[in-house]
């Protein structure tokens, strides 16, 4: 049975606490028993009748309350568990009263979760109230949701509340569903740099890039500056009237490794005044989200080109765990999951992680290093290992004097237009 076929009132209210009449509090029964004893002792029949009635009513209401949520089953299913910030999702919810005792009223509540909007309003709990949930009746309904901010959210904490039909007394139970929602950084329009056609992928040194088979022509395109003469296609050029070059099929997988150095985004205690510290914290958080947004957008763009992407970062997860590097692969879910989990707390030193990637062979393709600003440590590491790497590019959020030494580029150079630039750049 759908929710429309059941009487439903008020979909959203502020957080509600359990409310019971004074006469049905925990120890009031002993007061009523005392009144009954006094009535019998003094043979005062009105007091005996009133006390007896209240004792009976108390037992009746208490029993009704205690049985109201027994055998009430519910289900909670997300339409999708992974999405980008700004996207919508749906929750398929249901309640089943699996017993003979009907429920005069039932409240189903989702507590407020910052970063996610459940229903139509922000900054409030989602509260659904049902009237007359009959015996063995099931109600289904759909809840609209929207992800506002990157992160990992656990939405399965559902509060059920019911009681007697007169609402003299209530009972509450909390149910937990293991339904994590991964919200990835917001995507922005970006242009990504192309790799040199003459590069050989998985080859070490300056000649690294991707290896091509000259016997397998996968297509023809217009001439681009830097194309080798051996690629020249005379017949296609004569036919089209424009210089044409062959595109050869790559022999090995095209891959790219992305390293995110979050050291410059760690929130420190810089100001004694609380307002100043709060402004600094908000600015750091805004810059960090913009930083991850650019990385996610670039990854999605390269994935559309068929390039395998790997990811590593010195960030800790939101629950304080080390985030293991992801080797280059075609699907992006593991990388985007790490971006959703990342916090502004740094784990191991960046040089240690980069050296580990280098020694384990994960840097056999081009390497993009994203950072808040290029530091002296970045330059030292690059000078020590540049001969072992095919292509290393640094991208920064804030310009520094060391950026020129490694020919670093501003991360906002990826933006497709000025309108697509995100805050923090």
C-alpha positions as CSV (number, residue, x, y, z in Angstrom):
1,X,0.0,0.0,0.0
2,X,1.4,3.4,-0.9
3,X,1.7,6.3,1.4
4,X,-1.1,8.2,-0.4
5,X,-3.6,5.5,0.7
6,X,-2.7,6.1,4.4
7,X,-3.6,9.2,6.3
8,X,-0.4,11.1,6.7
9,X,0.0,14.5,8.3
10,X,3.0,16.9,8.7
11,X,6.0,15.6,6.9
12,X,8.6,17.7,8.6
13,X,8.9,19.1,12.1
14,X,11.7,20.1,14.5
15,X,13.3,17.4,16.6
16,X,10.8,16.0,19.1
17,X,11.5,14.5,22.5
18,X,9.5,11.7,24.2
19,X,6.6,13.3,26.0
20,X,4.4,11.4,28.5
21,X,1.6,12.5,30.8
22,X,2.6,13.0,34.5
23,X,0.2,10.3,35.5
24,X,2.1,7.7,33.5
25,X,5.6,8.5,34.6
26,X,7.7,5.6,36.0
27,X,7.0,5.8,39.7
28,X,3.6,7.4,39.8
29,X,1.9,4.0,40.1
30,X,3.2,3.7,43.7
31,X,1.5,7.1,44.5
32,X,-1.8,5.7,43.1
33,X,-1.4,2.6,45.1
34,X,-0.8,4.7,48.2
35,X,-4.0,6.6,47.5
36,X,-5.9,3.4,47.1
37,X,-4.6,2.1,50.4
38,X,-5.6,5.3,52.1
39,X,-9.1,5.1,50.5
40,X,-9.6,1.6,51.8
41,X,-8.2,2.5,55.2
42,X,-10.6,5.4,55.7
43,X,-13.3,3.7,53.7
44,X,-13.5,6.7,51.4
45,X,-15.3,5.2,48.3
46,X,-14.7,8.2,45.8
47,X,-11.0,8.0,46.4
48,X,-11.1,4.2,46.0
49,X,-12.9,4.5,42.7
50,X,-10.6,7.2,41.3
51,X,-7.4,5.4,42.4
52,X,-8.6,2.0,41.0
53,X,-9.5,3.6,37.7
54,X,-6.2,5.4,37.4
55,X,-4.3,2.2,38.3
56,X,-6.2,0.3,35.7
57,X,-5.7,3.0,33.1
58,X,-2.0,3.2,33.9
59,X,-1.5,-0.6,33.3
60,X,-3.6,-0.4,30.1
61,X,-1.7,2.6,28.7
62,X,1.7,1.2,29.7
63,X,1.0,-2.2,28.1
64,X,-0.3,-0.5,24.9
65,X,2.8,1.7,24.7
66,X,5.2,-1.2,25.3
67,X,3.5,-3.3,22.5
68,X,3.2,-0.5,20.0
69,X,6.7,-0.8,18.4
70,X,7.0,-4.6,18.7
71,X,7.2,-6.4,15.3
72,X,7.3,-3.0,13.4
73,X,9.6,-3.7,10.5
74,X,11.1,-1.0,8.3
75,X,13.3,-0.8,5.2
76,X,15.6,2.0,4.1
77,X,17.2,1.9,0.6
78,X,19.2,4.6,-1.2
79,X,18.7,5.1,-4.9
80,X,22.5,5.6,-5.2
81,X,25.3,5.4,-2.7
82,X,27.8,7.4,-4.7
83,X,27.3,10.8,-6.2
84,X,28.9,14.2,-6.7
85,X,28.2,17.2,-4.5
86,X,25.1,19.1,-5.8
87,X,23.4,16.0,-7.1
88,X,20.1,14.6,-6.0
89,X,19.2,11.2,-4.6
90,X,16.1,9.3,-3.3
91,X,15.4,7.2,-0.3
92,X,12.9,4.4,-0.6
93,X,11.4,3.9,2.9
94,X,8.8,1.5,4.2
95,X,7.2,0.6,7.5
96,X,5.3,-2.7,8.1
97,X,3.2,-3.3,11.2
98,X,3.6,-7.1,11.5
99,X,1.1,-7.8,14.3
100,X,-2.6,-7.7,15.2
101,X,-2.4,-4.6,17.3
102,X,-3.0,-1.5,15.1
103,X,-1.1,1.7,15.6
104,X,-3.2,4.8,16.0
105,X,-0.2,6.9,15.3
106,X,3.5,6.4,14.3
107,X,6.3,8.8,13.8
108,X,9.3,8.0,11.5
109,X,12.2,10.4,11.9
110,X,15.6,11.0,10.3
111,X,17.9,13.3,12.4
112,X,19.5,16.3,10.8
113,X,22.8,15.6,9.0
114,X,25.0,18.5,8.0
115,X,26.0,18.5,4.4
116,X,22.9,16.6,3.2
117,X,19.4,17.8,2.7
118,X,16.6,15.3,3.4
119,X,13.2,16.4,2.1
120,X,12.6,20.0,1.0
121,X,14.1,22.0,3.9
122,X,17.6,22.5,5.3
123,X,18.5,22.7,9.0
124,X,15.7,20.5,10.2
125,X,14.9,16.8,10.9
126,X,12.8,14.8,8.5
127,X,9.7,13.7,10.4
128,X,6.9,11.6,8.8
129,X,3.7,11.0,10.9
130,X,1.2,8.2,10.1
131,X,-2.3,7.9,11.4
132,X,-3.9,4.5,11.8
133,X,-1.3,2.0,10.6
134,X,-3.6,-1.1,10.6
135,X,-2.6,-4.7,11.4
136,X,-0.3,-6.3,8.9
137,X,-0.3,-3.1,6.8
138,X,2.8,-1.9,4.9
139,X,3.4,1.7,3.8
140,X,6.0,2.8,1.2
141,X,7.1,6.3,0.4
142,X,9.9,8.1,-1.3
143,X,12.1,10.9,0.2
144,X,14.0,13.4,-1.9
145,X,17.5,14.2,-0.9
146,X,20.4,16.3,-2.1
147,X,24.1,16.2,-1.3
148,X,25.5,19.6,-0.5
149,X,29.1,18.9,0.6
150,X,31.8,16.3,0.0
151,X,32.1,13.6,2.6
152,X,31.0,10.2,3.8
153,X,27.6,10.2,5.5
154,X,25.7,7.4,7.4
155,X,22.0,8.1,6.8
156,X,20.7,4.9,8.4
157,X,19.9,6.2,11.9
158,X,16.1,6.1,11.9
159,X,14.0,6.9,15.0
160,X,10.6,5.2,15.4
161,X,8.1,6.7,17.9
162,X,4.7,5.6,18.9
163,X,2.4,5.0,22.0
164,X,-1.2,4.7,23.1
165,X,-4.0,6.2,21.1
166,X,-4.6,9.0,23.6
167,X,-0.9,10.0,23.5
168,X,-0.7,9.8,27.2
169,X,2.6,7.9,26.9
170,X,5.2,7.3,24.2
171,X,8.0,4.9,23.4
172,X,11.0,5.4,21.1
173,X,13.3,3.0,19.3
174,X,16.4,3.7,17.1
175,X,17.2,1.5,14.1
176,X,20.5,1.6,12.3
177,X,21.0,0.7,8.7
178,X,24.4,0.3,7.2
179,X,23.9,2.7,4.3
180,X,26.9,5.0,3.8
181,X,26.5,7.8,1.2
182,X,29.7,8.8,-0.6
183,X,29.6,12.3,-1.8
184,X,32.4,13.2,-4.2
185,X,33.8,16.7,-4.7
186,X,31.8,19.0,-7.0
187,X,32.7,18.8,-10.6
188,X,33.6,21.9,-12.6
189,X,34.2,22.3,-16.4
190,X,37.9,21.8,-17.1
191,X,40.3,21.4,-20.0
192,X,43.1,18.9,-19.5
193,X,46.5,19.1,-21.2
194,X,47.2,16.5,-23.9
195,X,50.3,14.3,-23.7
196,X,52.9,14.4,-26.4
197,X,52.2,11.9,-29.2
198,X,55.8,10.9,-29.2
199,X,55.9,9.9,-25.5
200,X,56.2,6.3,-24.6
201,X,54.1,5.1,-21.7
202,X,55.7,3.0,-19.0
203,X,59.2,4.0,-20.2
204,X,61.5,5.6,-17.7
205,X,63.4,8.8,-18.3
206,X,62.7,11.9,-20.3
207,X,61.5,9.8,-23.3
208,X,58.6,8.3,-21.3
209,X,55.1,8.4,-22.7
210,X,53.1,5.8,-24.6
211,X,54.5,3.2,-27.1
212,X,52.7,2.9,-30.4
213,X,52.5,0.2,-33.0
214,X,53.3,1.8,-36.5
215,X,51.7,-1.1,-38.3
216,X,48.3,-0.4,-36.6
217,X,46.6,2.8,-37.7
218,X,43.6,3.6,-35.6
219,X,42.6,6.9,-37.2
220,X,43.6,10.1,-39.0
221,X,43.6,13.6,-37.6
222,X,44.7,17.1,-38.6
223,X,48.4,17.9,-38.2
224,X,49.4,19.3,-34.9
225,X,52.7,21.1,-34.1
226,X,55.2,18.5,-32.9
227,X,53.9,15.6,-35.0
228,X,56.8,13.5,-36.5
229,X,57.2,13.3,-40.2
230,X,56.8,9.5,-40.1
231,X,53.1,10.1,-39.2
232,X,52.4,12.2,-42.3
233,X,49.6,10.7,-44.5
234,X,50.0,12.0,-48.1
235,X,46.8,10.5,-49.5
236,X,44.6,11.8,-46.8
237,X,46.3,15.3,-47.1
238,X,45.7,15.4,-50.8
239,X,42.1,14.3,-50.5
240,X,41.2,16.8,-47.7
241,X,43.4,19.7,-48.7
242,X,44.8,19.8,-45.2
243,X,47.9,18.2,-43.6
244,X,46.8,14.9,-42.1
245,X,48.7,12.6,-39.7
246,X,48.2,9.0,-38.7
247,X,47.1,8.0,-35.2
248,X,48.6,4.7,-34.2
249,X,47.2,2.2,-31.8
250,X,49.0,2.2,-28.4
251,X,50.7,-1.0,-27.4
252,X,50.5,-0.5,-23.6
253,X,48.0,1.2,-21.4
254,X,48.0,5.0,-21.1
255,X,48.3,5.9,-17.5
256,X,48.6,8.9,-15.2
257,X,49.4,9.1,-11.5
258,X,48.0,12.0,-9.4
259,X,49.5,12.9,-6.0
260,X,47.7,15.3,-3.7
261,X,49.9,17.1,-1.1
262,X,47.5,18.5,1.5
263,X,50.1,19.8,3.8
264,X,49.2,23.4,3.0
265,X,45.6,22.9,4.0
266,X,46.1,21.5,7.5
267,X,44.2,23.7,10.0
268,X,46.5,25.0,12.7
269,X,46.0,27.3,15.7
270,X,47.2,30.6,14.4
271,X,45.0,33.2,16.2
272,X,44.1,33.7,19.8
273,X,40.9,35.5,19.0
274,X,38.1,33.0,18.3
275,X,36.5,35.0,15.4
276,X,39.8,35.3,13.6
277,X,40.6,31.6,14.0
278,X,37.1,30.8,12.8
279,X,37.6,32.9,9.7
280,X,40.9,31.2,9.0
281,X,39.4,27.8,9.5
282,X,36.5,28.5,7.1
283,X,38.9,29.8,4.5
284,X,41.1,26.7,4.7
285,X,38.1,24.5,4.4
286,X,36.8,26.4,1.4
287,X,40.2,26.2,-0.3
288,X,40.6,22.5,0.4
289,X,37.2,21.7,-1.1
290,X,38.1,23.7,-4.2
291,X,41.4,21.9,-4.3
292,X,39.7,18.4,-4.3
293,X,37.1,19.6,-6.8
294,X,39.7,20.4,-9.4
295,X,41.4,17.0,-8.9
296,X,38.1,15.1,-9.3
297,X,37.1,17.1,-12.4
298,X,40.5,16.5,-14.0
299,X,40.3,12.8,-13.2
300,X,36.8,12.5,-14.8
301,X,38.0,14.3,-17.9
302,X,41.0,12.0,-18.4
303,X,38.9,9.0,-17.7
304,X,36.6,10.0,-20.6
305,X,39.8,9.9,-22.8
306,X,40.4,6.3,-21.8
307,X,43.4,7.0,-19.6
308,X,44.0,4.9,-16.5
309,X,44.4,7.0,-13.4
310,X,46.1,6.3,-10.1
311,X,45.9,8.4,-6.9
312,X,47.9,8.9,-3.8
313,X,47.7,11.5,-1.0
314,X,49.3,12.2,2.4
315,X,45.8,13.0,3.8
316,X,44.2,11.0,6.6
317,X,40.6,9.7,6.2
318,X,37.8,11.3,8.1
319,X,38.1,8.6,10.8
320,X,41.9,9.0,11.1
321,X,43.0,6.1,8.9
322,X,45.9,6.1,6.3
323,X,44.6,6.2,2.7
324,X,46.4,3.6,0.7
325,X,47.6,4.6,-2.9
326,X,45.4,3.5,-5.8
327,X,47.4,2.1,-8.8
328,X,46.4,3.3,-12.2
329,X,43.1,1.7,-13.4
330,X,40.3,2.6,-15.8
331,X,37.4,2.8,-13.3
332,X,37.4,5.8,-11.0
333,X,35.3,4.6,-8.0
334,X,38.2,3.8,-5.7
335,X,39.9,7.1,-6.4
336,X,36.7,9.1,-5.9
337,X,36.0,7.2,-2.7
338,X,39.4,8.3,-1.3
339,X,38.5,11.9,-2.3
340,X,35.3,11.6,-0.4
341,X,37.0,10.2,2.7
342,X,39.9,12.7,2.7
343,X,40.3,15.1,5.7
344,X,42.5,18.1,6.3
345,X,44.9,16.1,8.5
346,X,48.2,15.0,7.1
347,X,49.5,11.5,7.6
348,X,53.1,10.6,6.5
349,X,55.5,13.1,5.0
350,X,55.0,13.7,1.3
351,X,58.6,12.8,0.3
352,X,58.2,9.4,2.0
353,X,55.1,8.6,0.0
354,X,56.5,9.8,-3.3
355,X,59.6,7.7,-2.8
356,X,57.5,4.7,-2.0
357,X,55.5,5.2,-5.2
358,X,58.7,5.5,-7.1
359,X,60.4,2.4,-5.7
360,X,57.3,0.3,-6.2
361,X,57.1,1.2,-9.9
362,X,53.8,3.2,-9.7
363,X,55.4,6.2,-11.3
364,X,56.2,4.6,-14.7
365,X,53.9,7.1,-16.4
366,X,53.3,10.9,-16.1
367,X,52.9,12.3,-12.5
368,X,50.8,15.3,-11.6
369,X,51.5,16.8,-8.2
370,X,48.8,19.1,-6.8
371,X,49.6,21.2,-3.8
372,X,48.6,24.4,-2.0
373,X,51.9,26.0,-3.0
374,X,55.2,24.6,-4.3
375,X,57.7,24.3,-1.4
376,X,61.5,23.9,-1.1
377,X,61.0,20.2,-0.3
378,X,59.1,19.8,-3.6
379,X,62.0,21.2,-5.5
380,X,64.6,19.1,-3.7
381,X,62.7,15.9,-4.4
382,X,62.2,16.8,-8.0
383,X,65.8,17.5,-8.6
384,X,66.8,14.2,-7.0
385,X,64.5,12.1,-9.1
386,X,63.6,13.9,-12.3
387,X,65.9,11.6,-14.3
388,X,63.9,8.6,-13.3
389,X,60.5,10.0,-14.1
390,X,58.9,10.4,-17.6
391,X,56.9,13.5,-16.9
392,X,56.3,15.5,-13.7
393,X,54.0,18.5,-13.5
394,X,53.3,20.6,-10.5
395,X,50.0,22.5,-10.0
396,X,49.5,24.9,-7.2
397,X,46.7,26.9,-5.6
398,X,48.9,29.7,-4.3
399,X,52.0,31.0,-6.1
400,X,55.4,30.8,-4.4
401,X,59.0,31.6,-5.4
402,X,59.8,27.8,-5.7
403,X,57.2,27.2,-8.4
404,X,59.3,28.7,-11.2
405,X,62.1,26.2,-10.5
406,X,59.9,23.2,-11.4
407,X,57.9,25.1,-14.1
408,X,54.7,24.8,-11.9
409,X,51.3,25.8,-13.3
410,X,48.4,27.4,-11.5
411,X,45.6,24.9,-10.9
412,X,43.0,27.4,-12.2
413,X,44.6,27.0,-15.7
414,X,42.4,23.9,-16.0
415,X,39.2,25.8,-15.9
416,X,37.3,25.8,-19.2
417,X,36.2,29.4,-18.6
418,X,36.3,32.2,-16.0
419,X,32.7,31.4,-15.1
420,X,33.6,27.8,-14.1
421,X,36.2,28.9,-11.6
422,X,35.5,27.7,-8.0
423,X,36.0,29.7,-4.9
424,X,39.5,29.4,-3.5
425,X,41.2,29.9,-6.9
